Amino acid sequence: MFTEEKFSQMEPRERQVIELLLQGCDNSEIAKDLNIAERTVKAHFNRLFLRFGIKGGIKRVKLATLLYRRQLWLEKQQTAADPANANSSSFDA
């Protein structure tokens, strides 16, 4: 099960990698944008796959889908709580 604790354990760099993933960037684009090696990007993804229990198949798609759905849910919650202030990134928390 995906718990909020798992999301809160993400490090700042993992959050940056996720933001770029959700923008549609591939590993080389993420590496270039963050000024890190492509193998470092892969290491971040592997840690995220382990953290969220993602195995086999198209792991990047599974991770992106999970995180995108979470982002939409959080934005919906923000809008319901305060319709005038629903414009911040959900990974800032």
N, C-alpha and C positions, 0 to 999 in steps of 0.2 A: 504494500500500500504506500502511496505517496503522501508523506506527511509534511506539514509546514516546516517542521524541524529540519528536514533534508534541504529545503530551499534556503532556510536561514543559515545553514552551514556553508553555503557557497562563498568562496573567496572573491574579492573584488575582480581579479583577473578572470575568474570563471564567469562572472556576470558580464564582463566585457565580451568574452568569447560568445556567450549566449546571445547577447544583443546583436552581434554581427551575424550569428547563425540565423536569427529570426529576420534579419534584413536580406537573407539569401546569399550571404558570402560563403565561398568555399574555403578550404583550409589555407590555400596560398594567399587568398585575399585577407583572411583574418590575420595571418602571420605578418603580412606586409603592413596592414593597418595598425597592428599593435607592436610592430617592430620586434617580433620574436621569431624564433625558428619554427618552421612548419612542424617539426617533430614535437615541439613544445605545445603547439595547438592540439596535436593528436593526443598528447599526454593529458591535457585538460579534458578533452572529450572522453578519454578512457576512464578518468576518475568520475566524471559525471555519469557515464553509463553504469559504472559500478554502484555509485551512490543511489541511483534511481532504479536499479535492478533491471536494466535494459540489456537483453541478451539476444544474439542472433538477429537475422533479418537486416533490415535497413535501419541501423541504430540511430543515425543522424536524423532520419525522418521521424522515428519514434520520439526522440528527445525533443525535437523542434515542435512536434504536435503536442506533446505533454506541456511544454513550457508556454506555447502559444495559447492553449486552452486555459491554462492557469492565468495568464495575463488578461485574457478576455474576461474571465470570471472576476478577477480582482478589479478590473475597470468597471464592471457591472456593479460590484459591491460599492465602489467609490461613488458611482453615479447615484445609486440608491440612497447612500448616506448623505451626500452633499453634491447635488447636481451642478452647482456652480464651480466645483473644484475637482473635475475629473480629467485632468490633462497631464498628470505626472506618470513617469515610467513605473511599471509595477515591480521592477527589479531593484528599485532604490531602497526598498524597505529593509 
